[in-house]
Amino acid sequence: MIEVLFGESEAASMKAAKSKVVRCLKSDGPISVWIAGKKGKPEETSASRKFSGWVEGTAEEVVYLGFQLDMGDILQEPVSHYRSSLLYSLYFQEQWGAEEAPEELRELLEQPGRELKRLMQFLDQGEKIRIWYSQAPYSICGFYHLCSILSQYPNPVEGVRLPEYRCGLHTITSYQSWGEVAAEEFAGFLQDSRPLSREELRLYALRWRELQQDNSPLRAVVNGRVMGVPEDFYDFLIWREIGQEPEKQARIIGRILGHSRIAVGDWWYAKRIQEFLDQGKLKVIRDSERKYERMIAPAVQ
C-alpha cells in the first residue's frame, strides 16, 4: 500500500510508522520495537499518546507531495519553475542565517517533484494508493489535485480523512492537520480508511478544476468548503496580534500560529508582514540578518 501525504512532517512520521519492526521477546513477555538499532517499549510513549501499533510496509512506500497548492497560480503545473520559485520565496526569507541554507532548501523544494514521478511509477505498477488528508487548506487542495490524477488510473484508492477530534477515556484531542499526529498514533486511524469510488475521484477532480478556473491567489476552507480567496484573507490574524510596542517578528507569528490553528505556515505570515513593511504600514525598529529576529512595530501615520 502506497501512503500519500501532503506535509513534510506528517510524511516523516508516516515513514517512521512504516519503518518499525516489532518482535516478541517471549510468548508471554513484552513487545519491543526496534528501529535503527535502538530498542524501546510501546509503553514508553507519552501519556497523551496511545501506542496504536505500526503501519504495515516500509518507508519506501510513503510519498510526499508538498506542493502547497493552497497558494499561488494553480493553472501552472505543480512541477514547474513557477511553483518551485514561489515556494523558495516563501520558505527562504533570509531567516536561515547560513550560506549553505539556500542550496539545501532548493534540494528540499525539488523533492515533491521527484516524489510525484515516483508515485506515477507506483501507479504504472498497479499499486494500491491510500491518501491521508485533512481539512487544512494545503492538504485538501493536494487531495483534490491528486484525485484529478488518480481518476485516470484503475488503481484501487483509499482515503483517510483526519477527524476533527478523537475522544479518549478522560480526554478529547482536536486536530488541524496530520502533522499533529505522532508516528505511533497513525495505525489507530486505519479504522477510518475507506475506499474511494471512481465517481468520488471524478467529483474531487471536478472540484480541482473549479479551483483552477477561479485561480485566486489563495485558497482557504470556509464553512467546510475550500474556495478561492484574496491574498489578504488572513491579514486580520496578523493585525490582531500586533501591538503598539516594538516586538520580535517571531513572537508575533508564534502567537498567530498558537491562536488561529488553521494550518497555515509561518512563512505565509512572514511574507505578508514583509509586504506591510514595504507599504509603510509597519516599520523596523531594530533590524537583523534573520528577519524573524528583527523588532517591528506599526508605522506612525
N, C-alpha and C positions, 0 to 999 in steps of 0.2 A: 504494500500500500504506500503510495506516494503522498506525503503530507505537504500541503502548500500553506504558507503563512505570509503575511504582508508587512511584518515589523521585524527589525533586526534582532531585538532582544527576545521576542517570542520564538523566532526561528531557532535562536541559540538554545533556548530552554527545551524546545522540541527535540533538537539534536541530542541534548543530554538525556531526555526521556527515552530516546530510542537507542541510546548507547549503553544502557545499563545491562549488566549480566547478573542475574540472580541465581544463587546457588545455595542449596540446603546443606548445611554442615552435617546434620544428622536428622534422622526421621522425625524425632520429637523435639528438635532443638530450634534455635533461632535461625532466621534467614539473614544472610549477609549480602551486601551489594558491593560488587567490585567494579571499579572503573579506573582506568589509567594507573593500575597498580595500587589503588587506595581502597580501603575497606571501611564501610560504615553501616550501621544498622538502620532500618527504616524508622525505628523508634526514636532515633536521634534528631529527626526533623523537628522544627519549632512547633510549639503548642498550637499556633494559629494555622498550621499547615498539616493536613492529614495526608499520610502516605497512601497513595492510591494504586501502587504498582507501577510498572513501566509499560510504555507503548511498544508493541511488537515491531521488530525490524531493526534497521541500522540508521545511523546519522546520514548516510549517503542518500537515503530516501526522503530527505527533507529539502524542500525547495523554497527559497526566499525571494519573493517578488516585491521588493521595496521601492516601487516607482513613485510613491506618494502622489497618486493620481487625484487626490482631492484638491490639488492646486495646479495652476498653470493651464496652458493650452493642451487640451486632450485630443485635438484633431491631429496633432503631431504624434508620431509613433512613440511608444514608451522607450524603445531602444533607439535613441536619436541624440544628435549633438545638442538639440534644444533641451531635452529632458535632463541630460547629464549636466549641462551648464546651469540650468535652473537649480538643480539640487546642490551643485557645488556652491553657487552663490548663497544659498540658504544655510547650508551646513558650515561652510567656512566663511565666517565673518570676522576674520583676524583675531579670534579669541583663543587660538591654539597656542601662539607664542613659541612656535618651534619651526625651524627651517624645513624639516622633513615632513611636517604635518600635511601640507597641501598634496604632495605626491601620494602619501598614504591614503588621503581622503579620496583622491581620484581613483585609486585602486578599489576602494570600498564602493564608490558610486558605480563602477563598472560591473560590480557583482550581480545586480539584478538582471542585467542583460545576459550575462553568462548563464544565470540560473534559468532564465526563460528558454534558452536554447536547450538546456538540459531537460527541462520539462517537455519540450517538443519531442525529444528523443524517447522519453518515457512513454509519451502518447503513441508514438510510432510502434513501440514495443507492446502496446496493448495493456499497459499497467493501469491499475485502478487508482483513482485520484480521490483524496479526501481534503476538503478545503476547511480551514479553521478561520472563521471570520467573525467580526463583531459589528456593532453599530458605530464604531469610531469612523470618522469620515475617510481616513486613508484606507481603512480595511474594507468598508462596504464598496468603495469605488474600485478597489483592487478586485473584489469579489465579482462585481458586475463585468469588469473588463475580462477577467478570467473566464467567466461563463460565456462571453461572446466568442472566445476561442474554443472552449470545450463543446459548445453547441455544434461544432463542425466535425466532431470526432465521436466514434461509437463507444468509447471507453466508459465503463461504469464510474459514476461520480457520487460521492457522498459529501454532505456538508455538516459542519459542527458550528452552530451559532452560539456565541458566548451569551449565557443568560445574564439578565440584569443583576441578579443576585442569587446566592445559594444559602440555604438555611442549615446551620449546624444544630447541635444539641442545645446549646445556650447562646449561639451567635448567629448573626446574619452578615455575610460577606458580599459587598457590592463590587461590580466590575465595570470598567470602562473599555478595557482592551485586553487582548491575550498577553500583553506584556506584563500584566499584573499577576499572571498565573505562574507559579513555580514549576520546575521540571517534574517534581514528584507528584504534582496535582493533575497533570494533563490526562492521565489514564482515567481519572474519575469522571471526565467529561465525555468519554467514549460512548456512554449510555445515551447521550444526546445526539449522536451521529445518525443521520438518516439519508437514504438515497435521494438524489435529485433526478427527477424525471427529465426526459428530453423537452417536454413542454415547459418545465420550470427553467431549464437552461435557456431556452429561447426567450422566455419572458424577461429574465435578467439581462440577456443580451440586448433586448429591446430597450430596457431602461438605460443601458450603457449608451446606446445610440442616441437616446433622448438627451442625455447629459452632454454628449458630443455636439449635438445640434445647438444646444444652449451655449456651451463652451464659455461659461462665465470664468473669471479669473480664479474663482474659489468655489469649492463645494462643501456644504455643511449639512448636517442632519437636523431638520426642522420638523417637529411634531412626528418624529419617527420615520421621516422620508428624506432621502438625500436629494438636494436640489442645488442649483447654481445660485451663488450669492455674490455681492460686490466684494472687492478686496478689503474694504474697511469694515466688514461684517463683525469681526472680533475686536474692533478698536475700543469699544466701551469697556471691555475687560481690562485693557491696559490703563485707561484713564481712571478707572475705579481704584487702581492700586497706586497711582502716582500722587504723592502729597506735595505740599509746598516746599518742604525742606529737601536739600540735596540728598540723594541716596544712590547706592550702587545699583547699576542696571541689573546685575544678577539677583539681587534681593527682590526687586520689583517683579522680575519674571518668575522667580520662585514662588512668590505669593499668588501670582496669576495661575500658575500650574496647580498650586495647592487648593485654591478656592474654586476654580472653574471645573477642573477634572473632565474636560471634553476631548481628551486625547489629541490635542493639537500641540506640535512640538515647540520647544523653547525658541528654536531658530526662526519660527514664523513671527513670534512676538518681537524678537530682536530685529528682524527685517522692518517691521512696522515702526519700531522705535527709531531706527535709523532714518526712516522717511520723515518722522516728526521732527527730527533734528535738522534734516535738510530743508524742511519747510519753515523752520524757525519757531515751531510750536514748543520744542524743548531746547535746552541748551546744556552744554557740557561744562560742569563746574570744575572737575578735575579729571584730566584725560589719562588714558592708559593704553599701552600697546594692545592689551587684551580688552576688547570692547565691553565684555561683561563686567570688568572691574572698574570702569570709569564711573564717576559720580555725575548724575544728571538731575535736572530739576525743570519745572515749567519755565518757559521764557516769559519775561515781563512784557506785557502788551501795552 
